Amino acid sequence: MSGAAAVPGPAPESAAEPDRVVLVTGGAGGIGAAVCRRLADHRTTLAVADRDAGAAREIALEVRSAGGRAEPFGCDLSRPEDVEALLDGVVGQFGALHGLCTVAGSIRRGDVTELTPADWRATFEDNLDSVFLTCRAAIPHLTRAGGGAIVTIASGWGLRAGRRAAAYCAAKAGVVMLTQAMALDHAPAGIRANCVAPGDVRTPMLEREAGQLGCPVEQFYAEAADRPLRRIGEPREIADAVSYLLGEEASFVTGAVLTVDGGGTL
């Protein structure tokens, strides 16, 4: 995405610009899969990375069946050597990297007296360390491509605290600050770094969160809808925000936090 290529609708092959390669981590999850579906077009090759390699293959096949181009990659983002191998594999297969969206994450609910040290470490590994390791490995490749775009996924709870989510709030706040620091550090290389901060979104992760709190899913959803727009979000709505920040329309946008939460942080 040198110059941050856009994500247009179908166009004649003769008018097509050179392909861009975009890596999506957590690409088989609720938001990650929606991002892959949204970005898929005849000018984009998607690297769908997930800890669950089988699920990554399913999303890649879905994108291909819809006319897009995608390849699956299994990766444990908590292991620096695995992340380096992932980036080397993506660039080795496709020749370059132009965009990155870091979606992988998890939540463990609890206040600081309820969380164990293992809970704390795992939450930071999944939500913040994974972003650091992936961006650290990706930025040299983006630089060699002449620039590109990074979009991280934080949370409204990275901007405003929530109850019984101490580790998650702290880790997602770290994602916001890390993203803005990268925006400052790597702008000279033509790299933009922005962040999407979703509110509650209808995903399997949100269902698991309800289970952690011992709350029926529908009741949990109803309580989560207590925000100005009176509903929870859908994965495609987060994917639309990611598409904008990765694309040419956002070519003068870096260091931004785009909150997509139905007004939940107001």
NORMO-V791408 format. One line per field, one symbol per residue. ss: DSSP state (H for helix, E for strand, L for the rest). A space follows every 50 residues. Layout:
ss=???
This chain:
ss=LLLLLLLLLLLLHHHLLLLEEEEEELLLLHHHHHHHHHHLLLLEEEEEEE LLHHHHHHHHHHHHHLLLEEEEEELLLLLHHHHHHHHHHHHHHHLLLLEE EELLLLLLLELLLLLLHHHHHHHHHHHHHHHHHHHHHHHHHHHHLLLEEE EEELLHHHLLLLLLEHHHHHHHHHHHHHHHHHHHHHHHHLEEEEEEEELL ELLHHHHHHHHHLLLLHHHHHHHHLLLLLLLLELHHHHHHHHHHHHLHHH LLLLLLEEEELLLLLL
